[in-house]
């Protein structure tokens, strides 16, 4: 399979309503973060290689005027807002249209921008120049319930790439529990396996004497060191809260965001475990840092016991909304059904989305995945095979270090009923295991009321709850 066709398949998987939900995906993640994203082609990210560009027969030979492309992008968004999905679909190139149906386009809209209400106005259309054989335009639009960003990749024969991504225009503000005068930060670089350099931030409490340290590990998806989702930064909230209480923290950009990664070939260790171990060793070498802990969120929480077992010298493990605790396949189906049933009805398009996810889930269960194929925008056969081979329950139960498991009661991605019960059963009556449920908090430990949706992750100033940060700090300090 050619790199170009592989890119199109990734676009299809990502633009399906349930295409990138398992665990957590942050706006390029996590999982995720957890928003609808598409293939890397057509972005302006410099590390993408020419191999991820458009097919040779679609490379523009006579670039169009930027004003014309911006107008086409505006019109495309308006068509989607008006429900004209067939008309919009006709704007795609032949190869993209053959892989992404009008129905799938409708599902993508319903699962992201469609949840932000009605289109109020298109705020801007910006021409970003040529990238990987495509001319890139970014559109920002205002909806009744928030803003949304759309990225287009144009070639001579039409739209070759279309991405629905979080709008990052809103600025993050520090949570009330953070005291910036209590710590300092500096940029560092992690030389991770495979000739991949990861940008990172080391946050150190002020003063003298040893302090405990924590390495933060992301969930699924292309996530930055802050685990950014819209205007909110889950890991930055946690970092500043812990540092205020005298705990050093190292957070880093995930490999899938920082480096050129072929998701068709990666294992769970390639994209998470190995880099976390590198970060742990780096934090151990920092002056004043004594005991070191690992704290993983979502899929990073599932892998935290694996990381601890591989390292062998951690002081403790923090697992924040760890999932999927058992089955990737079951999780993505459950998540898709939750979103479809939020309003009490399931439309024909939503039912089709559920059926498509069920088919994809069965392929994950049976590892019916081609050598060059990426399923659910996370990985290929090696990714899902290595996860199936990982016995997370046995690994968790086999640890001798203290463990703290935190779960939000409003979490629909990783649930109390389906995921937390796995960890409770694995813990049994072991000493040294603390499990805490926060009834009012969601997957990112923000306060959540009413029906839990992905859009609440994007509410401005929706910080990680101070209670969660306080409990993590107490666990670390008590076991340092």
Residue, then its C-alpha position, 0 to 999 in steps of 0.5 A: x500500500x502506498x504512503x498516500x493511500x495509507x494517509x487517506x485511510x487514516x483520514x477516513x478512520x479519524x473522520x468517523x464519529x467514533x474513530x479516535x475515542x478509545x482511552x483519551x485523545x487530546x486535540x491531537x490526541x487524546x485522546x486524544x485527545x478527544x476530538x475528531x482529527x484527521x491524517x497528518x497530511x496537509x498540516x504545516x507541521x515541519x516534521x512530516x515527510x514528503x512520503x505523506x503527501x498527496x498522490x502524484x497525480x494530484x500534486x498541483x501543477x498550477x497553484x490557485x490564488x490564495x483568495x480563491x482557495x480561502x473562498x472555497x474553504x469558507x463555502x465548504x464549511x457553509x455547505x456542511x453547516x447547511x447539511x449539504x453533505x453530498x454537495x460538499x463531498x463532491x469537492x473532494x479529490x477522486x481518491x479522497x472521495x472514494x475513501x470518505x463517503x458523504x455519510x462519513x462526512x456527515x458523521x464527522x460533522x455531527x460528532x464535532x462541530x455539529x455538537x457546538x450548535x448552529x454556525x453563527x459566522x466564519x471568523x477567518x480563513x487563512x492561507x498557510x502556503x504549500x506543504x507536502x504537495x498541498x496548499x493549506x487553508x485554515x478556517x475558524x468559525x463561530x458556533x452558538x456553543x463555541x468556536x471550531x477550526x478546520x484545516x484544508x489541503x488543496x490540490x489542483x483536482x480538489x480538496x485532498x485533506x480535511x481536518x476538524x480540529x480544536x480551536x486553540x485561540x482561547x488562552x490558558x490561565x493558571x488554576x487558582x491552586x497554582x502559585x507561580x512564585x513557588x516554582x520555576x520551569x526550564x525547557x529540556x530535551x529528551x533523546x528518546x529511542x529511535x533518533x527522536x528528540x522530545x521537547x519537555x519542561x522540567x518544573x522545580x519547586x523553589x528552595x533547597x533540599x530534596x523533593x519528590x518527582x513525578x513524570x507525566x505520561x499521556x493518553x492516546x493520540x498526538x499530544x503535547x507536553x501539556x495535554x492541551x485540549x482547546x483552551x485547557x491544559x490538563x498536564x500543565x494544571x497538574x504540574x503547576x498544582x504539584x509544584x506549588x506543593x513542593x513536587x518536581x514534575x517532568x512533562x514531555x511532548x508525546x512521540x506521535x506529536x514530536x516525531x515522524x512516526x509510522x503508526x502502521x508499525x508501532x507497538x505500545x512500547x514504541x509510542x509510550x513505555x520506552x519514552x516514559x522510561x527515558x523521562x524517568x531516568x532524566x528526572x532521576x538525574x536532576x539535582x534535588x530530585x529524590x524519589x520518582x513516581x510515574x503518573x499516567x492518564x487514560x492509556x498512559x494510566x493503563x501502561x503505568x504499571x508496565x512502566x513501573x515494572x520495567x523500571x523497577x525502582x519507582x517510589x509509586x504509581x498514579x493512574x488517572x482514569x486508566x483505560x481501556x482497562x480490558x478491551x480496546x474493541x469494547x471501549x470504542x463501541x461503548x464510547x460511540x453508543x454513548x455519544x449517539x444516545x446522548x439526546x435519547x434518540x439514535x439517528x440513521x447516521x448515528x446507527x451507521x456510525x455504530x455499525x462501522x465502529x462495531x466492524x472496526x472493533x471486530x477487526x481489532x479483536x481478531x487483528x484482521x489488520x493489513x501490514x500498512x494499515x492504521x485502525x482508529x488512528x492509533x496504530x496497526x496490527x503490532x499496536x493492538x497485538x502488543x496491547x492484547x499481549x500485555x496483562x495489565x491486571x497481573x502487572x498491576x497486582x504484581x507491583x510492590x510499590x504504592x498505587x493510587x487509582x483515580x476515576x471520575x464518575x462523569x467519565x464516559x470514555x473510561x467508566x467506573x462500571x466497566x474499567x475501574x472494576x477491573x482495577x478493583x478486582x486486580x487489587x483485591x485486598x492488597x495493602x498499598x492500593x488507594x482507589x478514589x472516585x470523584x463523582x462530579x469529575x469527567x475524564x480530564x478531571x474537570x467538573x462536569x454536570x448533566x450529560x457528559x460530552x466531549x465538548x465540556x473539555x473545551x470550556x474555557x478555564x475548565x481546570x483539573x479539579x483542585x481536589x484531584x491535584x491535592x490527593x495526588x500530592x498527598x499520595x506522592x509526599x506520603x510515599x516519597 
